[in-house]
Amino acid sequence: LTTDKLTTDKLPDVMLTERPVELQFVTFGEGGYGHRLSLSHHWQLEFDFHVDTASPSILGKAHSHDYWEIIIADTSTLEMQIESSIHKLNRGDICVLNRATRHAEHFQPGQTVIYVTLSLEYITSLSKDANIAFRKPISQLFENGINLPYYQNKDYIIARSTSEEAYMSILNLIQTIKKEFLENMPGSKYLVRGLVYR
């Protein structure tokens, strides 16, 4: 699907495929132009977009989701408003947003952002798996998202990249998940489950 214009309520991080896990690569160009690739086990969607903007950057409107969102700044510093605080994610930094946590991204031309979205059903099934034990504070974030009323989920985690090597390890995991989605071979759902846990 290619489009000349796409409204900002579909950008940049709306879960398009409505699947338990979705991987998104969003790249922003000059003048509001950009490209998005969304992948899941059953759906692949790729399109170009244009957002009307007078400035070279794109300021997303504050929004929230009914799923967890992992945001990875891939190419440069990403400025974000999360609830009432402003944060800067440098290349390789990771932000994990709980369900209902309000946020807005401020994108710059040439910037690529990677999103991993995880549905309530998916995280609930992972939390019930006896072989999976998330470390704190991520386990607390998931527990809050499952057990607290939806609008009480305002927490988030920002993990700062400690080195280029650490970031490349994360990027390799992302690329392996992408490959599993693209190839869609038997057993890929189980491999992706393990990679998300890792």
Rosetta constraint file for C-alpha pairs under 8 A:
AtomPair CA 1 CA 45 HARMONIC 7.01 0.50
AtomPair CA 1 CA 46 HARMONIC 6.21 0.50
AtomPair CA 1 CA 47 HARMONIC 5.22 0.50
AtomPair CA 2 CA 46 HARMONIC 7.46 0.50
AtomPair CA 2 CA 47 HARMONIC 4.58 0.50
AtomPair CA 2 CA 48 HARMONIC 5.44 0.50
AtomPair CA 2 CA 49 HARMONIC 7.45 0.50
AtomPair CA 3 CA 47 HARMONIC 6.69 0.50
AtomPair CA 3 CA 48 HARMONIC 5.99 0.50
AtomPair CA 3 CA 49 HARMONIC 5.87 0.50
AtomPair CA 3 CA 50 HARMONIC 7.94 0.50
AtomPair CA 4 CA 48 HARMONIC 7.16 0.50
AtomPair CA 4 CA 49 HARMONIC 5.81 0.50
AtomPair CA 4 CA 50 HARMONIC 5.93 0.50
AtomPair CA 5 CA 49 HARMONIC 5.46 0.50
AtomPair CA 5 CA 50 HARMONIC 4.66 0.50
AtomPair CA 5 CA 51 HARMONIC 6.39 0.50
AtomPair CA 6 CA 10 HARMONIC 7.13 0.50
AtomPair CA 6 CA 49 HARMONIC 5.61 0.50
AtomPair CA 6 CA 50 HARMONIC 5.98 0.50
AtomPair CA 6 CA 51 HARMONIC 6.42 0.50
AtomPair CA 7 CA 11 HARMONIC 7.29 0.50
AtomPair CA 7 CA 51 HARMONIC 6.69 0.50
AtomPair CA 8 CA 12 HARMONIC 7.40 0.50
AtomPair CA 8 CA 51 HARMONIC 6.67 0.50
AtomPair CA 8 CA 60 HARMONIC 7.13 0.50
AtomPair CA 8 CA 61 HARMONIC 7.93 0.50
AtomPair CA 9 CA 14 HARMONIC 7.82 0.50
AtomPair CA 10 CA 14 HARMONIC 5.65 0.50
AtomPair CA 11 CA 60 HARMONIC 7.65 0.50
AtomPair CA 12 CA 26 HARMONIC 6.86 0.50
AtomPair CA 12 CA 60 HARMONIC 7.81 0.50
AtomPair CA 13 CA 24 HARMONIC 7.62 0.50
AtomPair CA 13 CA 115 HARMONIC 6.85 0.50
AtomPair CA 14 CA 65 HARMONIC 7.89 0.50
AtomPair CA 15 CA 22 HARMONIC 6.94 0.50
AtomPair CA 15 CA 117 HARMONIC 6.79 0.50
AtomPair CA 16 CA 38 HARMONIC 7.40 0.50
AtomPair CA 17 CA 22 HARMONIC 7.17 0.50
AtomPair CA 17 CA 38 HARMONIC 7.71 0.50
AtomPair CA 17 CA 39 HARMONIC 7.81 0.50
AtomPair CA 17 CA 40 HARMONIC 7.04 0.50
AtomPair CA 17 CA 43 HARMONIC 6.27 0.50
AtomPair CA 17 CA 44 HARMONIC 7.92 0.50
AtomPair CA 19 CA 40 HARMONIC 6.61 0.50
AtomPair CA 19 CA 41 HARMONIC 7.71 0.50
AtomPair CA 19 CA 42 HARMONIC 7.84 0.50
AtomPair CA 19 CA 119 HARMONIC 7.41 0.50
AtomPair CA 20 CA 117 HARMONIC 7.81 0.50
AtomPair CA 20 CA 118 HARMONIC 5.74 0.50
AtomPair CA 20 CA 119 HARMONIC 4.89 0.50
AtomPair CA 20 CA 120 HARMONIC 7.86 0.50
AtomPair CA 20 CA 121 HARMONIC 6.93 0.50
AtomPair CA 20 CA 122 HARMONIC 5.40 0.50
AtomPair CA 21 CA 40 HARMONIC 6.19 0.50
AtomPair CA 21 CA 41 HARMONIC 7.93 0.50
AtomPair CA 21 CA 116 HARMONIC 7.06 0.50
AtomPair CA 21 CA 117 HARMONIC 5.64 0.50
AtomPair CA 21 CA 118 HARMONIC 4.90 0.50
AtomPair CA 21 CA 119 HARMONIC 6.59 0.50
AtomPair CA 21 CA 122 HARMONIC 7.41 0.50
AtomPair CA 22 CA 38 HARMONIC 6.78 0.50
AtomPair CA 22 CA 39 HARMONIC 5.63 0.50
AtomPair CA 22 CA 40 HARMONIC 4.83 0.50
AtomPair CA 22 CA 115 HARMONIC 7.97 0.50
AtomPair CA 22 CA 116 HARMONIC 5.73 0.50
AtomPair CA 22 CA 117 HARMONIC 5.20 0.50
AtomPair CA 22 CA 118 HARMONIC 6.90 0.50
AtomPair CA 23 CA 38 HARMONIC 5.72 0.50
AtomPair CA 23 CA 39 HARMONIC 5.14 0.50
AtomPair CA 23 CA 40 HARMONIC 6.46 0.50
AtomPair CA 23 CA 114 HARMONIC 7.45 0.50
AtomPair CA 23 CA 115 HARMONIC 5.84 0.50
AtomPair CA 23 CA 116 HARMONIC 4.71 0.50
AtomPair CA 23 CA 117 HARMONIC 6.61 0.50
AtomPair CA 23 CA 177 HARMONIC 7.98 0.50
AtomPair CA 23 CA 178 HARMONIC 7.14 0.50
AtomPair CA 24 CA 36 HARMONIC 6.98 0.50
AtomPair CA 24 CA 37 HARMONIC 5.58 0.50
AtomPair CA 24 CA 38 HARMONIC 4.42 0.50
AtomPair CA 24 CA 39 HARMONIC 6.36 0.50
AtomPair CA 24 CA 114 HARMONIC 5.68 0.50
AtomPair CA 24 CA 115 HARMONIC 4.95 0.50
AtomPair CA 24 CA 116 HARMONIC 6.38 0.50
AtomPair CA 25 CA 36 HARMONIC 5.65 0.50
AtomPair CA 25 CA 37 HARMONIC 5.20 0.50
AtomPair CA 25 CA 38 HARMONIC 6.63 0.50
AtomPair CA 25 CA 112 HARMONIC 6.96 0.50
AtomPair CA 25 CA 113 HARMONIC 6.07 0.50
AtomPair CA 25 CA 114 HARMONIC 4.77 0.50
AtomPair CA 25 CA 115 HARMONIC 6.55 0.50
AtomPair CA 26 CA 34 HARMONIC 7.27 0.50
AtomPair CA 26 CA 35 HARMONIC 5.82 0.50
AtomPair CA 26 CA 36 HARMONIC 4.49 0.50
AtomPair CA 26 CA 37 HARMONIC 6.60 0.50
AtomPair CA 26 CA 112 HARMONIC 5.57 0.50
AtomPair CA 26 CA 113 HARMONIC 5.37 0.50
AtomPair CA 26 CA 114 HARMONIC 6.42 0.50
AtomPair CA 27 CA 34 HARMONIC 5.44 0.50
AtomPair CA 27 CA 35 HARMONIC 5.24 0.50
AtomPair CA 27 CA 36 HARMONIC 6.46 0.50
AtomPair CA 27 CA 110 HARMONIC 6.77 0.50
AtomPair CA 27 CA 111 HARMONIC 5.69 0.50
AtomPair CA 27 CA 112 HARMONIC 4.28 0.50
AtomPair CA 27 CA 113 HARMONIC 6.53 0.50
AtomPair CA 28 CA 32 HARMONIC 7.11 0.50
AtomPair CA 28 CA 33 HARMONIC 6.14 0.50
AtomPair CA 28 CA 34 HARMONIC 4.27 0.50
AtomPair CA 28 CA 35 HARMONIC 6.63 0.50
AtomPair CA 28 CA 107 HARMONIC 7.13 0.50
AtomPair CA 28 CA 108 HARMONIC 6.81 0.50
AtomPair CA 28 CA 109 HARMONIC 5.17 0.50
AtomPair CA 28 CA 110 HARMONIC 5.46 0.50
AtomPair CA 28 CA 111 HARMONIC 5.43 0.50
AtomPair CA 28 CA 112 HARMONIC 6.47 0.50
AtomPair CA 29 CA 33 HARMONIC 5.04 0.50
AtomPair CA 29 CA 34 HARMONIC 5.15 0.50
AtomPair CA 29 CA 108 HARMONIC 7.80 0.50
AtomPair CA 29 CA 109 HARMONIC 4.51 0.50
AtomPair CA 29 CA 110 HARMONIC 5.20 0.50
AtomPair CA 29 CA 111 HARMONIC 7.42 0.50
AtomPair CA 30 CA 34 HARMONIC 7.97 0.50
AtomPair CA 30 CA 56 HARMONIC 6.09 0.50
AtomPair CA 30 CA 57 HARMONIC 7.98 0.50
AtomPair CA 30 CA 109 HARMONIC 5.20 0.50
AtomPair CA 30 CA 110 HARMONIC 7.42 0.50
AtomPair CA 31 CA 51 HARMONIC 8.00 0.50
AtomPair CA 31 CA 52 HARMONIC 7.88 0.50
AtomPair CA 31 CA 53 HARMONIC 6.85 0.50
AtomPair CA 31 CA 54 HARMONIC 7.71 0.50
AtomPair CA 31 CA 55 HARMONIC 7.30 0.50
AtomPair CA 31 CA 56 HARMONIC 5.44 0.50
AtomPair CA 31 CA 57 HARMONIC 7.75 0.50
AtomPair CA 31 CA 109 HARMONIC 7.93 0.50
AtomPair CA 32 CA 50 HARMONIC 5.30 0.50
AtomPair CA 32 CA 51 HARMONIC 4.76 0.50
AtomPair CA 32 CA 52 HARMONIC 6.12 0.50
AtomPair CA 32 CA 53 HARMONIC 5.98 0.50
AtomPair CA 32 CA 56 HARMONIC 6.83 0.50
AtomPair CA 32 CA 57 HARMONIC 7.19 0.50
AtomPair CA 32 CA 58 HARMONIC 6.65 0.50
AtomPair CA 33 CA 48 HARMONIC 7.40 0.50
AtomPair CA 33 CA 49 HARMONIC 5.71 0.50
AtomPair CA 33 CA 50 HARMONIC 4.38 0.50
AtomPair CA 33 CA 51 HARMONIC 6.43 0.50
AtomPair CA 34 CA 48 HARMONIC 5.71 0.50
AtomPair CA 34 CA 49 HARMONIC 5.26 0.50
AtomPair CA 34 CA 50 HARMONIC 6.30 0.50
AtomPair CA 35 CA 46 HARMONIC 7.59 0.50
AtomPair CA 35 CA 47 HARMONIC 5.90 0.50
AtomPair CA 35 CA 48 HARMONIC 4.34 0.50
AtomPair CA 35 CA 49 HARMONIC 6.03 0.50
AtomPair CA 36 CA 46 HARMONIC 5.65 0.50
AtomPair CA 36 CA 47 HARMONIC 5.54 0.50
AtomPair CA 36 CA 48 HARMONIC 6.31 0.50
AtomPair CA 36 CA 49 HARMONIC 7.74 0.50
AtomPair CA 37 CA 44 HARMONIC 7.47 0.50
AtomPair CA 37 CA 45 HARMONIC 5.87 0.50
AtomPair CA 37 CA 46 HARMONIC 4.39 0.50
AtomPair CA 37 CA 47 HARMONIC 6.72 0.50
AtomPair CA 38 CA 43 HARMONIC 7.98 0.50
AtomPair CA 38 CA 44 HARMONIC 5.74 0.50
AtomPair CA 38 CA 45 HARMONIC 5.13 0.50
AtomPair CA 38 CA 46 HARMONIC 6.26 0.50
AtomPair CA 39 CA 43 HARMONIC 6.04 0.50
AtomPair CA 39 CA 44 HARMONIC 4.62 0.50
AtomPair CA 39 CA 45 HARMONIC 6.56 0.50
AtomPair CA 39 CA 178 HARMONIC 7.14 0.50
AtomPair CA 39 CA 181 HARMONIC 6.26 0.50
AtomPair CA 39 CA 182 HARMONIC 7.51 0.50
AtomPair CA 40 CA 44 HARMONIC 6.35 0.50
AtomPair CA 40 CA 181 HARMONIC 5.67 0.50
AtomPair CA 41 CA 181 HARMONIC 5.28 0.50
AtomPair CA 41 CA 184 HARMONIC 6.48 0.50
AtomPair CA 41 CA 188 HARMONIC 7.95 0.50
AtomPair CA 41 CA 189 HARMONIC 7.07 0.50
AtomPair CA 44 CA 182 HARMONIC 7.90 0.50
AtomPair CA 51 CA 58 HARMONIC 7.85 0.50
AtomPair CA 53 CA 57 HARMONIC 7.71 0.50
AtomPair CA 53 CA 58 HARMONIC 6.91 0.50
AtomPair CA 56 CA 108 HARMONIC 6.97 0.50
AtomPair CA 56 CA 109 HARMONIC 6.63 0.50
AtomPair CA 57 CA 106 HARMONIC 6.97 0.50
AtomPair CA 57 CA 107 HARMONIC 5.50 0.50
AtomPair CA 57 CA 108 HARMONIC 4.63 0.50
AtomPair CA 57 CA 109 HARMONIC 6.23 0.50
AtomPair CA 58 CA 106 HARMONIC 5.71 0.50
AtomPair CA 58 CA 107 HARMONIC 4.95 0.50
AtomPair CA 58 CA 108 HARMONIC 6.54 0.50
AtomPair CA 59 CA 104 HARMONIC 7.29 0.50
AtomPair CA 59 CA 105 HARMONIC 6.11 0.50
AtomPair CA 59 CA 106 HARMONIC 4.35 0.50
AtomPair CA 59 CA 107 HARMONIC 6.22 0.50
AtomPair CA 60 CA 104 HARMONIC 5.17 0.50
AtomPair CA 60 CA 105 HARMONIC 5.23 0.50
AtomPair CA 60 CA 106 HARMONIC 6.06 0.50
AtomPair CA 60 CA 107 HARMONIC 7.83 0.50
AtomPair CA 61 CA 103 HARMONIC 7.91 0.50
AtomPair CA 61 CA 104 HARMONIC 5.44 0.50
AtomPair CA 61 CA 105 HARMONIC 7.65 0.50
AtomPair CA 62 CA 81 HARMONIC 7.82 0.50
AtomPair CA 62 CA 102 HARMONIC 6.01 0.50
AtomPair CA 62 CA 103 HARMONIC 5.04 0.50
AtomPair CA 62 CA 104 HARMONIC 4.48 0.50
AtomPair CA 63 CA 101 HARMONIC 7.99 0.50
AtomPair CA 63 CA 102 HARMONIC 5.10 0.50
AtomPair CA 63 CA 103 HARMONIC 5.57 0.50
AtomPair CA 63 CA 104 HARMONIC 6.49 0.50
AtomPair CA 64 CA 99 HARMONIC 7.14 0.50
AtomPair CA 64 CA 100 HARMONIC 4.91 0.50
AtomPair CA 64 CA 101 HARMONIC 5.49 0.50
AtomPair CA 64 CA 102 HARMONIC 4.58 0.50
AtomPair CA 64 CA 103 HARMONIC 6.39 0.50
AtomPair CA 65 CA 99 HARMONIC 5.71 0.50
AtomPair CA 65 CA 100 HARMONIC 5.36 0.50
AtomPair CA 65 CA 101 HARMONIC 7.36 0.50
AtomPair CA 66 CA 99 HARMONIC 5.07 0.50
AtomPair CA 66 CA 100 HARMONIC 6.04 0.50
AtomPair CA 66 CA 119 HARMONIC 7.48 0.50
AtomPair CA 66 CA 120 HARMONIC 7.46 0.50
AtomPair CA 67 CA 98 HARMONIC 7.19 0.50
AtomPair CA 67 CA 99 HARMONIC 4.93 0.50
AtomPair CA 67 CA 100 HARMONIC 7.73 0.50
AtomPair CA 67 CA 117 HARMONIC 6.65 0.50
AtomPair CA 67 CA 118 HARMONIC 5.71 0.50
AtomPair CA 67 CA 119 HARMONIC 4.74 0.50
AtomPair CA 67 CA 120 HARMONIC 5.79 0.50
AtomPair CA 68 CA 96 HARMONIC 7.16 0.50
AtomPair CA 68 CA 97 HARMONIC 5.71 0.50
AtomPair CA 68 CA 98 HARMONIC 5.04 0.50
AtomPair CA 68 CA 99 HARMONIC 5.17 0.50
AtomPair CA 68 CA 117 HARMONIC 5.72 0.50
AtomPair CA 68 CA 118 HARMONIC 5.10 0.50
AtomPair CA 68 CA 119 HARMONIC 6.44 0.50
AtomPair CA 68 CA 120 HARMONIC 7.55 0.50
AtomPair CA 69 CA 96 HARMONIC 5.73 0.50
AtomPair CA 69 CA 97 HARMONIC 5.18 0.50
AtomPair CA 69 CA 98 HARMONIC 6.91 0.50
AtomPair CA 69 CA 99 HARMONIC 7.78 0.50
AtomPair CA 69 CA 115 HARMONIC 6.73 0.50
AtomPair CA 69 CA 116 HARMONIC 5.81 0.50
AtomPair CA 69 CA 117 HARMONIC 4.57 0.50
AtomPair CA 69 CA 118 HARMONIC 6.37 0.50
AtomPair CA 70 CA 94 HARMONIC 6.85 0.50
AtomPair CA 70 CA 95 HARMONIC 5.66 0.50
AtomPair CA 70 CA 96 HARMONIC 4.46 0.50
AtomPair CA 70 CA 97 HARMONIC 6.39 0.50
AtomPair CA 70 CA 115 HARMONIC 5.54 0.50
AtomPair CA 70 CA 116 HARMONIC 4.97 0.50
AtomPair CA 70 CA 117 HARMONIC 6.29 0.50
AtomPair CA 71 CA 94 HARMONIC 5.66 0.50
AtomPair CA 71 CA 95 HARMONIC 5.08 0.50
AtomPair CA 71 CA 96 HARMONIC 6.39 0.50
AtomPair CA 71 CA 113 HARMONIC 7.01 0.50
AtomPair CA 71 CA 114 HARMONIC 5.87 0.50
AtomPair CA 71 CA 115 HARMONIC 4.77 0.50
AtomPair CA 71 CA 116 HARMONIC 6.70 0.50
AtomPair CA 72 CA 91 HARMONIC 7.70 0.50
AtomPair CA 72 CA 92 HARMONIC 6.30 0.50
AtomPair CA 72 CA 93 HARMONIC 5.97 0.50
AtomPair CA 72 CA 94 HARMONIC 4.72 0.50
AtomPair CA 72 CA 95 HARMONIC 6.59 0.50
AtomPair CA 72 CA 113 HARMONIC 5.85 0.50
AtomPair CA 72 CA 114 HARMONIC 5.04 0.50
AtomPair CA 72 CA 115 HARMONIC 6.38 0.50
AtomPair CA 73 CA 77 HARMONIC 6.73 0.50
AtomPair CA 73 CA 78 HARMONIC 6.14 0.50
AtomPair CA 73 CA 89 HARMONIC 6.25 0.50
AtomPair CA 73 CA 90 HARMONIC 6.29 0.50
AtomPair CA 73 CA 91 HARMONIC 5.00 0.50
AtomPair CA 73 CA 92 HARMONIC 5.67 0.50
AtomPair CA 73 CA 93 HARMONIC 6.05 0.50
AtomPair CA 73 CA 94 HARMONIC 6.94 0.50
AtomPair CA 73 CA 112 HARMONIC 6.80 0.50
AtomPair CA 73 CA 113 HARMONIC 4.98 0.50
AtomPair CA 73 CA 114 HARMONIC 6.56 0.50
AtomPair CA 74 CA 91 HARMONIC 5.21 0.50
AtomPair CA 74 CA 92 HARMONIC 5.93 0.50
AtomPair CA 74 CA 111 HARMONIC 7.49 0.50
AtomPair CA 74 CA 112 HARMONIC 5.49 0.50
AtomPair CA 74 CA 113 HARMONIC 5.46 0.50
AtomPair CA 74 CA 114 HARMONIC 6.65 0.50
AtomPair CA 75 CA 91 HARMONIC 5.54 0.50
AtomPair CA 75 CA 110 HARMONIC 7.85 0.50
AtomPair CA 75 CA 111 HARMONIC 5.62 0.50
AtomPair CA 75 CA 112 HARMONIC 5.57 0.50
AtomPair CA 75 CA 113 HARMONIC 7.43 0.50
AtomPair CA 76 CA 90 HARMONIC 6.02 0.50
AtomPair CA 76 CA 91 HARMONIC 5.07 0.50
AtomPair CA 76 CA 111 HARMONIC 6.15 0.50
AtomPair CA 76 CA 112 HARMONIC 7.70 0.50
AtomPair CA 77 CA 88 HARMONIC 6.31 0.50
AtomPair CA 77 CA 89 HARMONIC 5.40 0.50
AtomPair CA 77 CA 90 HARMONIC 4.30 0.50
AtomPair CA 77 CA 91 HARMONIC 5.94 0.50
AtomPair CA 78 CA 88 HARMONIC 5.60 0.50
AtomPair CA 78 CA 89 HARMONIC 4.99 0.50
AtomPair CA 78 CA 90 HARMONIC 6.41 0.50
AtomPair CA 78 CA 105 HARMONIC 7.23 0.50
AtomPair CA 78 CA 106 HARMONIC 6.62 0.50
AtomPair CA 78 CA 107 HARMONIC 6.49 0.50
AtomPair CA 78 CA 108 HARMONIC 7.77 0.50
AtomPair CA 79 CA 86 HARMONIC 7.18 0.50
AtomPair CA 79 CA 87 HARMONIC 5.83 0.50
AtomPair CA 79 CA 88 HARMONIC 4.46 0.50
AtomPair CA 79 CA 89 HARMONIC 6.27 0.50
AtomPair CA 79 CA 105 HARMONIC 6.16 0.50
AtomPair CA 79 CA 106 HARMONIC 5.33 0.50
AtomPair CA 79 CA 107 HARMONIC 7.28 0.50
AtomPair CA 80 CA 86 HARMONIC 5.72 0.50
AtomPair CA 80 CA 87 HARMONIC 5.23 0.50
AtomPair CA 80 CA 88 HARMONIC 6.20 0.50
AtomPair CA 80 CA 89 HARMONIC 7.63 0.50
AtomPair CA 80 CA 103 HARMONIC 6.90 0.50
AtomPair CA 80 CA 104 HARMONIC 5.64 0.50
AtomPair CA 80 CA 105 HARMONIC 4.52 0.50
AtomPair CA 80 CA 106 HARMONIC 5.96 0.50
AtomPair CA 81 CA 85 HARMONIC 5.60 0.50
AtomPair CA 81 CA 86 HARMONIC 4.45 0.50
AtomPair CA 81 CA 87 HARMONIC 6.20 0.50
AtomPair CA 81 CA 103 HARMONIC 5.32 0.50
AtomPair CA 81 CA 104 HARMONIC 5.15 0.50
AtomPair CA 81 CA 105 HARMONIC 6.51 0.50
AtomPair CA 82 CA 86 HARMONIC 6.31 0.50
AtomPair CA 82 CA 87 HARMONIC 7.28 0.50
AtomPair CA 82 CA 101 HARMONIC 7.24 0.50
AtomPair CA 82 CA 102 HARMONIC 5.90 0.50
AtomPair CA 82 CA 103 HARMONIC 4.32 0.50
AtomPair CA 82 CA 104 HARMONIC 6.69 0.50
AtomPair CA 83 CA 101 HARMONIC 6.66 0.50
AtomPair CA 83 CA 102 HARMONIC 5.12 0.50
AtomPair CA 83 CA 103 HARMONIC 5.88 0.50
AtomPair CA 83 CA 154 HARMONIC 7.35 0.50
AtomPair CA 89 CA 93 HARMONIC 5.43 0.50
AtomPair CA 89 CA 94 HARMONIC 7.25 0.50
AtomPair CA 89 CA 95 HARMONIC 7.86 0.50
AtomPair CA 89 CA 160 HARMONIC 7.82 0.50
AtomPair CA 90 CA 160 HARMONIC 7.83 0.50
AtomPair CA 90 CA 161 HARMONIC 7.97 0.50
AtomPair CA 91 CA 161 HARMONIC 7.70 0.50
AtomPair CA 92 CA 160 HARMONIC 7.32 0.50
AtomPair CA 92 CA 161 HARMONIC 5.29 0.50
AtomPair CA 92 CA 164 HARMONIC 7.67 0.50
AtomPair CA 92 CA 167 HARMONIC 5.14 0.50
AtomPair CA 93 CA 158 HARMONIC 7.22 0.50
AtomPair CA 93 CA 159 HARMONIC 5.79 0.50
AtomPair CA 93 CA 160 HARMONIC 4.66 0.50
AtomPair CA 93 CA 161 HARMONIC 4.93 0.50
AtomPair CA 93 CA 167 HARMONIC 7.91 0.50
AtomPair CA 94 CA 158 HARMONIC 5.74 0.50
AtomPair CA 94 CA 159 HARMONIC 5.14 0.50
AtomPair CA 94 CA 160 HARMONIC 6.56 0.50
AtomPair CA 94 CA 161 HARMONIC 7.54 0.50
AtomPair CA 95 CA 156 HARMONIC 7.11 0.50
AtomPair CA 95 CA 157 HARMONIC 5.63 0.50
AtomPair CA 95 CA 158 HARMONIC 4.40 0.50
AtomPair CA 95 CA 159 HARMONIC 6.31 0.50
AtomPair CA 96 CA 156 HARMONIC 5.55 0.50
AtomPair CA 96 CA 157 HARMONIC 5.15 0.50
AtomPair CA 96 CA 158 HARMONIC 6.47 0.50
AtomPair CA 97 CA 101 HARMONIC 6.18 0.50
AtomPair CA 97 CA 155 HARMONIC 6.80 0.50
AtomPair CA 97 CA 156 HARMONIC 4.60 0.50
AtomPair CA 97 CA 157 HARMONIC 6.71 0.50
AtomPair CA 98 CA 141 HARMONIC 6.47 0.50
AtomPair CA 98 CA 142 HARMONIC 7.31 0.50
AtomPair CA 98 CA 145 HARMONIC 6.11 0.50
AtomPair CA 98 CA 153 HARMONIC 6.05 0.50
AtomPair CA 98 CA 154 HARMONIC 6.53 0.50
AtomPair CA 98 CA 155 HARMONIC 5.83 0.50
AtomPair CA 98 CA 156 HARMONIC 5.73 0.50
AtomPair CA 99 CA 145 HARMONIC 5.93 0.50
AtomPair CA 99 CA 150 HARMONIC 7.03 0.50
AtomPair CA 99 CA 153 HARMONIC 5.91 0.50
AtomPair CA 99 CA 154 HARMONIC 7.54 0.50
AtomPair CA 100 CA 150 HARMONIC 6.36 0.50
AtomPair CA 100 CA 151 HARMONIC 5.89 0.50
AtomPair CA 100 CA 152 HARMONIC 7.70 0.50
AtomPair CA 100 CA 153 HARMONIC 5.62 0.50
AtomPair CA 100 CA 154 HARMONIC 6.37 0.50
AtomPair CA 101 CA 153 HARMONIC 6.09 0.50
AtomPair CA 101 CA 154 HARMONIC 4.49 0.50
AtomPair CA 101 CA 155 HARMONIC 6.53 0.50
AtomPair CA 101 CA 156 HARMONIC 7.45 0.50
AtomPair CA 102 CA 154 HARMONIC 7.35 0.50
AtomPair CA 107 CA 111 HARMONIC 6.77 0.50
AtomPair CA 118 CA 122 HARMONIC 6.33 0.50
AtomPair CA 118 CA 123 HARMONIC 6.69 0.50
AtomPair CA 119 CA 123 HARMONIC 6.36 0.50
AtomPair CA 120 CA 124 HARMONIC 5.96 0.50
AtomPair CA 120 CA 146 HARMONIC 7.12 0.50
AtomPair CA 121 CA 125 HARMONIC 6.12 0.50
AtomPair CA 122 CA 126 HARMONIC 6.29 0.50
AtomPair CA 123 CA 127 HARMONIC 6.09 0.50
AtomPair CA 123 CA 142 HARMONIC 7.09 0.50
AtomPair CA 124 CA 128 HARMONIC 6.42 0.50
AtomPair CA 124 CA 146 HARMONIC 6.88 0.50
AtomPair CA 125 CA 129 HARMONIC 6.45 0.50
AtomPair CA 126 CA 132 HARMONIC 6.68 0.50
AtomPair CA 127 CA 132 HARMONIC 6.97 0.50
AtomPair CA 127 CA 133 HARMONIC 7.44 0.50
AtomPair CA 132 CA 197 HARMONIC 7.47 0.50
AtomPair CA 133 CA 139 HARMONIC 7.74 0.50
AtomPair CA 134 CA 138 HARMONIC 6.42 0.50
AtomPair CA 134 CA 139 HARMONIC 5.07 0.50
AtomPair CA 134 CA 197 HARMONIC 7.60 0.50
AtomPair CA 135 CA 139 HARMONIC 5.65 0.50
AtomPair CA 136 CA 140 HARMONIC 6.05 0.50
AtomPair CA 137 CA 141 HARMONIC 6.39 0.50
AtomPair CA 137 CA 157 HARMONIC 7.88 0.50
AtomPair CA 138 CA 142 HARMONIC 6.30 0.50
AtomPair CA 138 CA 157 HARMONIC 7.68 0.50
AtomPair CA 139 CA 143 HARMONIC 6.07 0.50
AtomPair CA 140 CA 144 HARMONIC 6.02 0.50
AtomPair CA 141 CA 145 HARMONIC 6.26 0.50
AtomPair CA 141 CA 155 HARMONIC 6.88 0.50
AtomPair CA 141 CA 156 HARMONIC 7.12 0.50
AtomPair CA 142 CA 146 HARMONIC 6.21 0.50
AtomPair CA 143 CA 147 HARMONIC 5.89 0.50
AtomPair CA 143 CA 148 HARMONIC 7.92 0.50
AtomPair CA 144 CA 148 HARMONIC 5.24 0.50
AtomPair CA 144 CA 153 HARMONIC 6.57 0.50
AtomPair CA 145 CA 149 HARMONIC 7.93 0.50
AtomPair CA 145 CA 150 HARMONIC 7.11 0.50
AtomPair CA 145 CA 153 HARMONIC 5.90 0.50
AtomPair CA 148 CA 152 HARMONIC 6.30 0.50
AtomPair CA 148 CA 153 HARMONIC 6.82 0.50
AtomPair CA 149 CA 153 HARMONIC 7.20 0.50
AtomPair CA 161 CA 166 HARMONIC 6.66 0.50
AtomPair CA 161 CA 167 HARMONIC 6.21 0.50
AtomPair CA 162 CA 166 HARMONIC 6.44 0.50
AtomPair CA 162 CA 167 HARMONIC 7.79 0.50
AtomPair CA 163 CA 167 HARMONIC 6.42 0.50
AtomPair CA 164 CA 168 HARMONIC 6.09 0.50
AtomPair CA 165 CA 169 HARMONIC 6.37 0.50
AtomPair CA 166 CA 170 HARMONIC 6.67 0.50
AtomPair CA 167 CA 171 HARMONIC 6.16 0.50
AtomPair CA 168 CA 172 HARMONIC 5.97 0.50
AtomPair CA 169 CA 173 HARMONIC 6.45 0.50
AtomPair CA 170 CA 174 HARMONIC 6.35 0.50
AtomPair CA 171 CA 175 HARMONIC 6.13 0.50
AtomPair CA 172 CA 176 HARMONIC 6.12 0.50
AtomPair CA 173 CA 177 HARMONIC 6.27 0.50
AtomPair CA 173 CA 195 HARMONIC 6.57 0.50
AtomPair CA 174 CA 178 HARMONIC 6.18 0.50
AtomPair CA 175 CA 179 HARMONIC 6.14 0.50
AtomPair CA 176 CA 180 HARMONIC 6.24 0.50
AtomPair CA 177 CA 181 HARMONIC 6.27 0.50
AtomPair CA 177 CA 192 HARMONIC 5.84 0.50
AtomPair CA 177 CA 195 HARMONIC 6.94 0.50
AtomPair CA 178 CA 182 HARMONIC 6.18 0.50
AtomPair CA 179 CA 183 HARMONIC 5.99 0.50
AtomPair CA 180 CA 184 HARMONIC 5.58 0.50
AtomPair CA 180 CA 185 HARMONIC 7.12 0.50
AtomPair CA 180 CA 188 HARMONIC 5.72 0.50
AtomPair CA 180 CA 191 HARMONIC 7.70 0.50
AtomPair CA 180 CA 192 HARMONIC 7.04 0.50
AtomPair CA 181 CA 188 HARMONIC 7.40 0.50
AtomPair CA 184 CA 188 HARMONIC 6.00 0.50
AtomPair CA 187 CA 191 HARMONIC 6.50 0.50
AtomPair CA 188 CA 192 HARMONIC 6.04 0.50
AtomPair CA 189 CA 193 HARMONIC 6.14 0.50
AtomPair CA 190 CA 194 HARMONIC 6.34 0.50
AtomPair CA 191 CA 195 HARMONIC 6.19 0.50
AtomPair CA 192 CA 196 HARMONIC 6.00 0.50
AtomPair CA 193 CA 197 HARMONIC 6.29 0.50
AtomPair CA 194 CA 198 HARMONIC 6.16 0.50
